[in-house]
Amino acid sequence: MSEERRKKVSLQMAFQCAPTFQRLKPASLVMICPEDIEVLERQITQAGVSGRRLCRGNQRDMWLLYREEELEKILEKEENRLFFRTMGYDSFSLPAVLNKVRMRLTAHRDGKGEYPHELGILLGYPLEDVQGFISNKGKNYLYSGYWKVYGDVEKARQLFRSYDRARKQMLADCLAV
């Protein structure tokens, strides 16, 4: 892999995953070409996060980069468990949930199921925003940024600003190298 390609992939990951790398968000999604796995693995190790491929694509694979302890806390909350139950989940261990999300994403990709919007909960979106998105079919939101907001707009704006700062810092650090 060329140094230019390695730098491009590192910048992409910094842009997409900075809030997770900087402990502001429990998880992030990143689309990676299979030949770029070496860079992905290095970034995962450096950031101290876990990674799991959720779905294979034609040219890129969808990976979830996450902080295991943060996702386990999310899955311990009763309101989240109730929501996951409505989506067909019966086990709330992190491996079981990630496996079910993976299966649902694959089914969606193959045209055999709906998108697993519960993934938003794992990405740190508030439950009310995920439920609002589903019930409004992505319309009638109050604000839009990293996700569509149906609940607390001011709290979301503050989070979005912190995510923007994290991105800006990580991109600056990558470009300085």
Rosetta blueprint (number, residue, H / E / L):
1 M L
2 S L
3 E H
4 E H
5 R H
6 R H
7 K H
8 K H
9 V H
10 S H
11 L H
12 Q H
13 M H
14 A H
15 F H
16 Q H
17 C H
18 A H
19 P H
20 T H
21 F H
22 Q L
23 R L
24 L L
25 K L
26 P L
27 A E
28 S E
29 L E
30 V E
31 M E
32 I E
33 C L
34 P H
35 E H
36 D H
37 I H
38 E H
39 V H
40 L H
41 E H
42 R H
43 Q H
44 I H
45 T H
46 Q H
47 A H
48 G L
49 V L
50 S E
51 G E
52 R E
53 R E
54 L E
55 C E
56 R L
57 G L
58 N L
59 Q L
60 R L
61 D E
62 M E
63 W E
64 L E
65 L E
66 Y E
67 R L
68 E H
69 E H
70 E H
71 L H
72 E H
73 K H
74 I H
75 L H
76 E H
77 K L
78 E H
79 E H
80 N H
81 R H
82 L H
83 F H
84 F H
85 R H
86 T H
87 M L
88 G L
89 Y L
90 D L
91 S L
92 F L
93 S L
94 L H
95 P H
96 A H
97 V H
98 L H
99 N H
100 K H
101 V H
102 R H
103 M H
104 R H
105 L H
106 T H
107 A H
108 H H
109 R H
110 D L
111 G L
112 K L
113 G L
114 E L
115 Y L
116 P L
117 H L
118 E L
119 L H
120 G H
121 I H
122 L H
123 L L
124 G L
125 Y L
126 P L
127 L H
128 E H
129 D H
130 V H
131 Q H
132 G H
133 F H
134 I H
135 S H
136 N H
137 K L
138 G L
139 K L
140 N L
141 Y L
142 L L
143 Y E
144 S E
145 G L
146 Y L
147 W L
148 K E
149 V E
150 Y L
151 G L
152 D L
153 V H
154 E H
155 K H
156 A H
157 R H
158 Q H
159 L H
160 F H
161 R H
162 S H
163 Y H
164 D H
165 R H
166 A H
167 R H
168 K H
169 Q H
170 M H
171 L H
172 A H
173 D H
174 C H
175 L H
176 A H
177 V L
